[in-house]
Amino acid sequence: MNTDQIEWIAADWGTSNLRCWAMSETNEVLFRAESNQGMGPITSGHGDFELALLELIQPWLRSGKRISVAACGMVGAKQGWIEAPYSAAPCSPITERITAPTRSTEIEVFIHAGVKQLDPADVMRGEETQIAGLLVNSPDFEGLVCLPGTHTKWATVSDGHIQRFQTYLTGELFTLLAEQSVLRLTLAPEGWSEPAFLDALLSAVKSPESLLSDCFSLRADALLNELDGVEARSRLSGYLIGQEIANTMKGPAPDRIALIGSDEIVEIYRVALDALGWKAEIFPSETTVLAGLAKGNASFDN
């Protein structure tokens, strides 16, 4: 492994996983590495964050050279390495960063601030960096940005600022219902039926107030009509995402909608929005987070 061209390291540190990229002077990706050492598994002290990082990036370090690590995500939460501040929306996606304490002389770690919204109360960590990357790649973007995931974010972006945003527990609620509720007896552990998903989605958008009864109807339909487990799983996803979209999309569709995230979940949201007549542009998660972190590096280093 030739590490001579590595100038800095980008880190996206979530609750479940840590993703790192070795970057060149021109912000090209030289090496990638990933571990399951997200914020969640690290519980015994801030020093463990440094150990988890070093374990992943040690092959990239060179003796005698201190390398900068730019990080975003839950690593800056209260339970993370060190609590990074929140900037209050409306605000630029990148406003400030803080230095994390390290024992190693090989690295210098900077954690980007999150964004908060006071009314209605909401917070984001990591997504703001992806929005910054979106604006690097599409500087004239104005509209809605959807970042699907465990806690899906919808943000209104204009004039280069995050104006307001809302978080939904959609992904987490799906997992809880599928694995810990009575619906675990009905849903298949995997599989997908797009027709079932779209049928449930359109039903939820039309009548979002029926979400709780619609969810239980899956169990009743399985008992009385032998509803297929894959169809039930797809319908549950449709009900939850449909209710989310119905709440978000009150009024006419915006001129532009951006979807940022991993391929599988972004495709589900694309299919959902397309069925409702709302065309979305897809921006890969890795591309946007790296562009955002690189933008931050340039902003703070100058």
N, C-alpha and C positions, 0 to 999 in steps of 0.2 A: 504494500500500500504506500503510494507516494503522497505524503501529506504536505509537501512544500508549498502547494498552491492554496492551502486552506487559510483564509483570512479571518473568518468568523464563523460562529455556529448559531443556527436558528433552532429554537425549541418551542414546540407546542405541547404544553403540559396540562392534560385534562384530568378528570377524576379517575379514569380507568387506565389511561395509557400515556406514555411519554414518547413523542416523536422528535427526532433530531436530524438536522441536515448540516453537513459540512459545506460551507459556501466559499466561493472564490471571490477575488477582488471585484469582479464584475457581476457578482450575485448569481453565478451559475452553481447548480447543485453538483458537488463532487462525490459525496457519499451520503447514504441514508442509513438510519438505524432506528429501531423501535423496541420498546419494552412494555410490559404490563405494570410498570411502576408509576402509575398515576398517583394523584394526591391521596386517593382512598386507601390504598394498601400501606402508605407510609404514615405510621402513627406514633413512632417512639421518639420524635424530636426533629428539629430543623436540620440537624446534621445529617440525617438520613436522606434528605433531599440532595444534598451535595454528593453523598455516596452513590445514590441511584444515578445521578447525572454522570459522575465520573466513570462508573461501571460501564455506561453505554458509550461514552465518547473517548475513553482512554486511548484507543488506537489512533485517534486523530491528533493527539497532543504531541508537541515537540519540546524536548528539553531546552530550557533557556528562553522559551517564548511564551508569554502570557496571552491567552486568546480570549476574545470577548464572546460571551454567550448572550444572545437576545432571546428572552422567553416571554411567552404570553399564556394566558389561561388560568386554571385553578391553582397553579403554583403561587399566584399572588393573593389567594383567598386568606381569610383569617386563620384557617387550619393549614395553610400552605407553608412554603419556605419562609416568607415574610409577607406581611399584609401590604399590598400595594394600594394606593388610594383609588377612589372612584372620581371620575370627572362627571359633572352634572350635565345631562342633556338639556337643551341642545348644545352640542359640542363637536369639535373635530374628533374623528375616530382615534387619533393619536395625540395625546396632550402632554404626558409626562411618563417617566419611568424612575424606578428606584434601584439602588444597588443592594443585592442580597449579600449577607455575610458569608464569607468562605474561609476555610482553613488552608485550602490548596493555593499555592502560588502560581499554578498553571492556568487558572481560569479567573475571569472577572464576569460576574453574572448580573445582568440587568433585567428587571421584570417590568413589563408595561402595565400601565394603569388600566382599570376597567372603566365601565360607564354605569352611572346610576340615573334613575328617574324617580323624583320624589313623589309625584302624584299623577297617575297611580304608581305606587311603589314598585320598582323593578330594578334588576341589576343584570349586567353581563360581564363576563370575563373570557376573553379569547375571541368572541365574535366580532368585537370592535376592530381587532387587528385584521380579520378577514374582510370587513367592510372597507378598511383602509386600503387593503390590497385590491379590492374591486375598483376603488376610485383611482388607483394607480393605473390599472388596465383599462378603465373606462371612465375617464375624468369628468365627462359630461353627464354621468348617470344621475337621474332624478326619478324617484319612484319608491317602490317597496322592495325590500330585501328580505328574503326568507332563508333562514338557516335551520333546516330540519335536523332533529336529533332527539336525544333523551328529553331535553328541554328546548323545544323549538322556539326560535326568535323570529319576530316580524318587526322590521325597522323601517321607518320612513326616513329617506335620505334625500336631502336637497341642499344646494349651495355648498357641497362638500362637507356637510355636517349630518350627524345623526340627530334628527329632530325629536323623535319619540320612538318608543318601541314597546313591545308586549311579548311576554314569555308564556308558553303553554306547556303543561306537563304531559303532552300527548304521548310521547315515546315512553316515559316512565309509567304512565297510567296503563298503556297497552300491555307492558310487561307485567305489571301487578295483576291486572285482570286475567291475563292469559296464564299466569303461573301460580297465583295465590288465591284467586276467587273461585266461585262455583263454576265459572266458565272454563277452568282448566280441565273439567270433565268433558267438555264439548269441543274445544279447539284442538286441531292438529298441531303438533310441535313445529311444523314447518309447512311450506307449500304456499301457492298463490293462485288465486282465481281473479283475473282482472274484471270479468263481468260482474261477479259478486261484489267486488270492491266498489265499482262504479255505481252499482244499484244502491248500495248502502250510502255511498257518498252523496248522491243526488237526493236521497231521502233525508239525510241529515242536514243538508244545506236548506232544503225546503222547510223542515221542521226541527231546528236545532234543540228546541225545548224538550224533545222526546228522547234525548240521548240515553237517559238512565233506563227507561222502559225498553228502548230498542236493544240495549245491551242484554237485558235479561231475556228478551224474546229469543235470543240465540239459544239459550239453554232450553227454553220451552219448545222451540222448533226442533231441536235435536231429540228431545224426549218423545214428542208427538208425531213428528214427521221425518225422523231420521236424517236431519240436516247433516250434510257432509262436513267433516272436521276442517278441511281446507277451505271450503266455502265459508264456514263460520269464522275462521281466522281472518279471512279477507274482508268479510263484512264488518267485523269489529274494527279493523283498521279504517274502513270506509266511514263508519259512524264517527269515530274519534277525529279523524282528519277533516271530515265534512263539517263537524261542529266547530272546529278551530277556524276553518276557512270562512264559514258563515259569520263568525264573530269578527273576523279580520276584515272581510271584504264587504262591509256595509257601505252601500253606495256604488258608484260606477267604478269600473276597474281602472287602476292607474295606467299611465302611458307605458311604464316599463315595470317588469317584475324580474328580479334576479333571484336565482336559486343557487345557494352555495352549500356544498356538503359532499358526502361520499356518494358514489355512483348509485347504489341500490336505493337509498332513501330519497335521493334527489329525483330519481326516475319516478318513484311513486307519486311524489308531489307534482311533478311535471304532468303526469297522466291525469291527476286530479284537476289541476288548473286548466289543462287543455279541454277536458270534458265540460268545463264551465265556461269555455270561450275566452279564457285568459291565457295569453301566450307568455311563457317565461323563458328567460335566457339563463343558461346554465354556466356556472363558473366553478371549476374544480377547487376543492378545499385546499389542496396542497399549494396550488398556484397562488391563491389569494392570500393565504397566511404567510407564505414566503415573501410575496410582494409587500405585504403590510409590515413585516418585520424589517425588511430591507429599507423601506421608507422611513421607519423609525430610526434605524441606524444612521441613515443619511441626515435626518433631521437633528438628532442629538449630537452627532459627531462634528457637525459644522458650527 
